[in-house]
């Protein structure tokens, strides 16, 4: 549960807790990289383990994509003064 704290604040108010949204993106990216390295280190004959790791990669990749979209949507807008 402790790893979910940044996600909670990022969902609660992504504008106010933007740093939590950034942390959630970084955590998701680290997980995705770690799972990819793990899957690639498995022997080819470990079909079930490789398939399980691939599902985690797909899930975390989709999550990272959604978090990146949230980060883009909540980006600070620059005011144009003429």
C-alpha positions in Angstrom: 0.0 0.0 0.0 2.8 2.4 0.7 3.8 2.6 -2.9 0.3 3.7 -3.9 0.5 7.0 -1.9 1.7 9.2 -4.8 -1.1 7.7 -7.0 -3.7 8.6 -4.4 -2.7 12.3 -4.3 -2.2 12.4 -8.1 -5.8 11.2 -8.5 -7.2 13.3 -5.7 -6.1 16.6 -7.2 -3.5 16.3 -10.0 -3.2 20.1 -10.3 -2.4 20.7 -6.6 -0.3 17.6 -6.2 1.5 17.7 -9.5 4.7 16.4 -7.9 2.8 13.2 -6.9 1.7 12.8 -10.5 5.3 13.2 -11.7 6.4 10.6 -9.0 3.7 8.2 -10.2 5.0 8.5 -13.7 8.5 7.8 -12.6 7.5 4.9 -10.5 5.5 3.4 -13.4 8.5 3.8 -15.7 10.9 2.2 -13.3 8.4 -0.8 -12.9 8.1 -1.1 -16.7 11.9 -1.1 -17.2 12.4 -3.6 -14.4 9.7 -6.0 -15.7 11.2 -5.7 -19.2 14.7 -6.5 -18.0 13.3 -9.4 -15.9 11.4 -10.9 -18.9 14.4 -10.5 -21.2 16.6 -12.3 -18.6 14.4 -15.4 -18.5 15.4 -18.4 -20.6 13.3 -18.8 -23.8 11.9 -22.2 -22.5 10.2 -20.4 -19.5 7.1 -19.8 -21.6 4.7 -19.3 -18.7 7.0 -16.9 -16.8 7.7 -14.9 -19.9 4.0 -14.7 -20.7 3.2 -13.5 -17.1 6.0 -10.9 -17.3 4.6 -9.8 -20.7 1.2 -9.2 -19.2 2.7 -7.1 -16.4 4.6 -5.1 -19.1 1.4 -4.6 -21.1 -0.5 -3.5 -18.0 2.3 -1.1 -16.7 2.8 0.2 -20.2 -0.8 1.1 -20.5 -0.7 2.7 -17.1 2.3 4.7 -18.0 0.6 6.0 -21.1 -2.5 7.1 -19.2 -0.3 8.8 -16.5 1.7 10.6 -19.3 -1.6 11.8 -20.7 -2.7 13.0 -17.3 0.6 14.8 -16.9 0.2 16.5 -20.3 -3.4 17.5 -19.5 -2.4 19.1 -16.2 0.7 20.9 -17.5 0.9 24.5 -16.6 -0.2 26.7 -19.4 1.9 29.7 -20.3 0.1 33.0 -20.5 0.7 34.9 -23.7 1.1 38.6 -23.0 1.2 41.0 -25.9 
